[in-house]
Amino acid sequence: MAGFWRCVGVRWGAGGPRLVWEEGRVSPLAYGQGVAFRVVGERRCVGARGNACPLAAPVPGRSTQARCGECARLDRAHSVAADTYVDDPRTYRVYLAWFGRGMVKVGITAEERGSARLLEQGAVAFGWLGRGPLMAARRSEELLRTALGVPDRIPYAEKRAVRACLPGVAERAAEVARLHARAVALADWPESLERLPCEVVDHAGEFGLAGLTPASGVITELVDGGVVGGRLVAAAGPDLHLEGGVEGEVVVLDTRLMSGWDLTAVGEAAGGGITVPVREVPREGGVQDLLF
């Protein structure tokens, strides 16, 4: 990284996770490698729909969406996720995503994106339910949320809380399979949505979760002059699990906090470590402890 770069975030593909920077530059991420950077200046709005923010407005460091109010409204006005874009002619798929015991959500994604959406969310396992037009996929999503009693959103704090203590592959697959069977048997399934067979895909290998040490902290924001450094031991969705500091403790960095900042490289000689605000995660407890 020469000079200052601006991060767009983590993107997932066939080659694993990679950091994407403005102007299309890419930094592949590999487990075991060092990740280190220094934050410079003030965080600014990243704009919307490929357009720069006309005001280059400052945005809060703790926000996971580096957009000012006006750009956020523009972005949501064309968002399938926000249910404001209804005339998309593409084929969509409905899925069940598994994050931990009893933590399953239903969602939709454009078929052309494959499993990218599931990797971006940090889904440890998932299965396709159906495919068809956008509005049919939307209707089935609402149907499944009610009939199966599953949400369409799970907070990242809850996903992180269980990531290092997951049950085995067979148990994960069995929970997805049970919900899949209930879903495709529903009588009110939209006629234009094709049911798909149950084929559970597991992402634990891609995420590097085997033997993962529970996180001792989560970075809450970046600040001017702050340094983030450590050895990458796992990644899931936007989260990087970085090992370093005292006795190899692991701290989680949500890379959505990186967008809108100017970042510059930090060499090993300049020190790694973490000098930005970190919220401690209790070693004992559970999901509830992480929410407050």
Secondary structure by P-SEA (a helix, b strand, c coil): cccbbbbcccccccccbbbbcccbbbbbbbccbbbbbbbccbbbbcccccccccccbbbbccccccccaaaaaaaacccccccccccccbbbbbbcccccccbbbbbcccccccaaaaaaacccbbbbcccccaaaaaaaaaaaaaaacccccccaaaaaacccccccaaaaaaaaaaaaaaaaacccccccbbbbcbbbbbccccccccccccccbbbccccccbbbbbbbccccccbbbbbbcccbbbbbbcccccccbbbbbbccccccccccbbbbbbcccccccccc
